[in-house]
Amino acid sequence: IDIKTLRTATGGVTTIDPGFKNTGSCESAITFLNGEEGILRYRGYSIEELAEKADFLEVAFLLIFGELPTKEELDKFHADIKEQSVVDDDIKKILDAFPKTAHPMGVLSSLTSALTAFNPSSVNVDSEEDMYKSVVKILGKFPVLVAWTMRKKQGLPLDYGDNSLGYVENILKMMFKKPNEEYNQSSILVNALDKLLILHADHEQNCSTSTVRIVGSAHTGLFASISSGISALWGPLHGGANQAVLEMLSGIEADGGDTKKYMAKAKDKSDPFRLMGFGHRVYKNFDPRAKIIKVAADEVLGDLGVEDPILDIAKGLEKEALEDQYFVDRKLYPNVDFYSGIIYRAMGIPTDMFTVMFALGRLPGWIAQWREMRLRKEPIGRPRQVYTGENSRAFKDIENR
Ligand code: ACO
């Protein structure tokens, strides 16, 4: 049991709950998650239905403002976002300063934070109107930063997209358009990315979202709060798992495809290796997002005519894990990250950009949670601790230490 209730020296009561396994940090009306039954709903709508019927921008509107938009509301929202899709040219100089080897998540986090410097008024969010301005700004500029981060690494010019396109179509074009080449939009890629982004759009108080809320609770601006969320997402135990999964699957393939060997490694407590893409803090039956993504992976690879041996390795690992007592006892199932990388790879997205794609999807969730936190006037986040260090000590001069 992680919770110990301890009486502190001040006479107050402090609950110790490492990893906040049993501690709620807020009330929220955005996302409902039932880990035992594998239910995920955004504002009351099931993830299955949204992934099938909605597009990403509609879902973003739903998460942020609480209702599905009418056609007029969606058009206005999109127009306002498009109006904000220009990024200050000096941001390119910051991008230039990064080494080619820099991880895209580090670059993205820095550029997102830098947006505050170029848009200082975005920090003032005294009214809903002010908030709206910051919201459409980040939704407009973030895809540009994502595309530039990838293009810079690939030595491609840093262009803008085409605002006559849909939000997701434009993201793909910004990422993939090659100079002096005709760009043909693929509806397979647009639909696949739309679905992936929707599935990643919010997940209540996960590590990066809690980070955004707690940073924002100090009345730090939206862009800096999101930048801190990107840093949290980067870690391999969180969003970074999608990159780690693909590296793991590629490693297993290069090693001859012996999945049993890696199952054994994952169960060996003296070996730090974990089966990346397995396990979840809340889902203890199945991750509904993983179910949808597994089907999508089959469809997208089929539609694109891609045969990827890594998909077979992934399916083999899942099958073995579902029958293995270690995984069954600990309720370890594939999570959202297990199959998503296989789709991203088939789409031509480099492995180290996978977590960036996750950030792109999670952006509306971070915004919605930050906005809710500010509208509810939540107090500054400030956990307590139980001190376990030295008691009072007399200072020693340096010669006497
Ligand atoms: N492979 C092997 N064993 C595992 C795995 C795994 N992927 N995940 C958990 N376990 C084992 C642990 O060793 C532990 O075993 P024990 O009880 O014998 O000590 C038990 O299962 C419970 O694991 P915890 O780490 O205590 O569970 P927690 O809820 O803290 O962690 C987490 C959840 C971080 C997702 C974990 O399952 C993990 O590291 N998974 C791999 C990384 C991953 O896929 N992360 C993405 C999560 S989804 C997301 O953030 C978008």
Residues whose N, C-alpha, C, O or C-beta is under 5 A from the ligand:
A	BS01	ACO	P236 L237 H238 G239 A241 A266 R274 L275 M276 G277 F278 G279 H280 R281 R330 N335
